[in-house]
Amino acid sequence: MAVIEWIQFLAGGLLLLIGLLIFLIEMIGVFRFKYVLNRMHAAAMGDTLGIGCCLLGLIVMKGFSFTSLKLLLVIIFLWFSSPVSSHLIARLEVATDEEREKHYKQLVEDENGGMTVSVLREKEEKDGTVF
């Protein structure tokens, strides 16, 4: 029985360390990237994967119990809510960005189904009819 507990402890500890490593990579990405959407992508991916690994490590350490069921429900909630909130924040940034051409180009589908780069005209920039 003691061997199983040690294996359970080591597997949980390994998952916790992986989660902490993912958080470290996320912090480096957040501080290194210049554009807000790149920073947000690093933060959202790190939060989802890092928290998932850390909570899975706690579940493995605790074993099958009511506490581990609650932690699993927290993981499921975070995996649904974090991408949705990140997507909404990204759409807000794209809609309100004053320097669009500096950060990205807009792709438009042509008649043949191909994609072409659209150049914004001054009228579209002033009255906001692009989106």
C-alpha positions as CSV (number, residue, x, y, z in Angstrom):
1,M,0.0,0.0,0.0
2,A,2.9,2.4,0.7
3,V,4.3,2.0,-2.8
4,I,1.0,3.0,-4.4
5,E,0.9,6.1,-2.1
6,W,4.4,7.1,-3.1
7,I,3.6,6.6,-6.8
8,Q,0.5,8.7,-6.3
9,F,2.5,11.4,-4.5
10,L,5.2,11.5,-7.2
11,A,2.7,11.6,-10.1
12,G,0.8,14.5,-8.4
13,G,4.1,16.3,-7.6
14,L,5.2,15.9,-11.2
15,L,1.9,17.4,-12.5
16,L,2.3,20.3,-10.0
17,L,5.8,21.0,-11.3
18,I,4.6,20.8,-14.9
19,G,1.9,23.3,-14.0
20,L,4.4,25.7,-12.4
21,L,6.7,25.4,-15.4
22,I,3.8,26.3,-17.7
23,F,3.0,29.3,-15.4
24,L,6.7,30.4,-15.7
25,I,6.6,30.2,-19.5
26,E,3.3,32.1,-19.5
27,M,4.9,34.9,-17.4
28,I,7.8,35.1,-19.8
29,G,5.4,35.3,-22.8
30,V,3.3,38.0,-21.1
31,F,6.3,40.2,-20.4
32,R,8.2,39.5,-23.7
33,F,5.4,40.1,-26.3
34,K,4.7,43.6,-27.3
35,Y,1.2,43.5,-28.8
36,V,-1.8,43.0,-26.5
37,L,-3.3,40.1,-28.4
38,N,-0.1,38.1,-28.3
39,R,0.2,38.8,-24.5
40,M,-3.4,37.7,-24.0
41,H,-2.9,34.5,-26.0
42,A,0.1,33.6,-23.8
43,A,-1.8,34.4,-20.6
44,A,-4.9,32.5,-21.7
45,M,-3.1,29.3,-22.8
46,G,-0.9,29.4,-19.7
47,D,-3.9,29.8,-17.4
48,T,-5.9,27.1,-19.0
49,L,-3.1,24.5,-19.2
50,G,-1.2,25.6,-16.0
51,I,-4.2,25.5,-13.8
52,G,-5.4,22.3,-15.3
53,C,-2.1,20.6,-14.6
54,C,-1.9,21.9,-11.1
55,L,-5.4,20.9,-10.2
56,L,-4.9,17.5,-11.8
57,G,-1.8,17.1,-9.7
58,L,-3.9,17.8,-6.6
59,I,-6.6,15.4,-7.7
60,V,-4.0,12.6,-8.1
61,M,-2.5,13.4,-4.7
62,K,-5.9,13.4,-3.0
63,G,-7.2,10.3,-4.6
64,F,-10.8,9.6,-5.4
65,S,-12.9,11.7,-3.1
66,F,-15.6,14.4,-3.0
67,T,-12.8,17.0,-3.0
68,S,-11.3,15.6,-6.2
69,L,-14.7,15.7,-7.8
70,K,-15.0,19.4,-6.9
71,L,-11.5,20.1,-8.3
72,L,-12.5,18.3,-11.5
73,L,-15.6,20.5,-11.8
74,V,-13.4,23.6,-11.3
75,I,-11.1,22.4,-14.1
76,I,-14.2,21.9,-16.4
77,F,-15.5,25.4,-15.5
78,L,-12.1,27.0,-16.2
79,W,-11.7,25.2,-19.5
80,F,-15.1,26.6,-20.6
81,S,-14.9,30.1,-19.2
82,S,-11.3,31.1,-20.0
83,P,-11.4,30.7,-23.8
84,V,-14.7,32.5,-24.0
85,S,-13.6,35.5,-22.0
86,S,-10.3,35.6,-23.9
87,H,-12.2,35.6,-27.2
88,L,-14.5,38.4,-26.1
89,I,-11.6,40.5,-24.9
90,A,-9.8,39.9,-28.2
91,R,-12.8,41.0,-30.2
92,L,-13.0,44.1,-28.1
93,E,-9.4,44.9,-28.8
94,V,-9.8,44.3,-32.6
95,A,-12.9,46.5,-32.7
96,T,-11.4,49.4,-30.8
97,D,-7.8,49.3,-32.1
98,E,-6.9,52.7,-33.5
99,E,-3.7,51.5,-35.2
100,R,-5.0,48.5,-37.1
101,E,-2.5,48.6,-40.0
102,K,0.4,48.6,-37.5
103,H,-0.6,45.3,-35.9
104,Y,-2.5,43.3,-38.6
105,K,-4.0,43.2,-42.0
106,Q,-7.6,42.4,-42.8
107,L,-8.2,39.4,-45.2
108,V,-11.3,39.5,-47.5
109,E,-12.7,36.6,-49.5
110,D,-12.9,37.3,-53.2
111,E,-15.4,35.9,-55.8
112,N,-13.3,32.8,-56.4
113,G,-13.0,31.9,-52.8
114,G,-9.4,33.1,-52.4
115,M,-8.2,35.4,-49.7
116,T,-6.8,38.9,-50.5
117,V,-5.4,41.6,-48.2
118,S,-7.8,44.5,-47.8
119,V,-6.4,48.1,-47.6
120,L,-8.5,50.3,-45.4
121,R,-9.7,53.5,-46.9
122,E,-9.8,56.8,-44.9
123,K,-13.6,56.9,-45.0
124,E,-13.8,53.4,-43.4
125,E,-11.4,54.4,-40.8
126,K,-13.3,57.6,-39.8
127,D,-16.8,56.2,-39.6
128,G,-15.9,52.7,-38.5
129,T,-17.7,50.8,-41.3
130,V,-14.9,48.2,-41.6
131,F,-16.4,45.8,-39.1
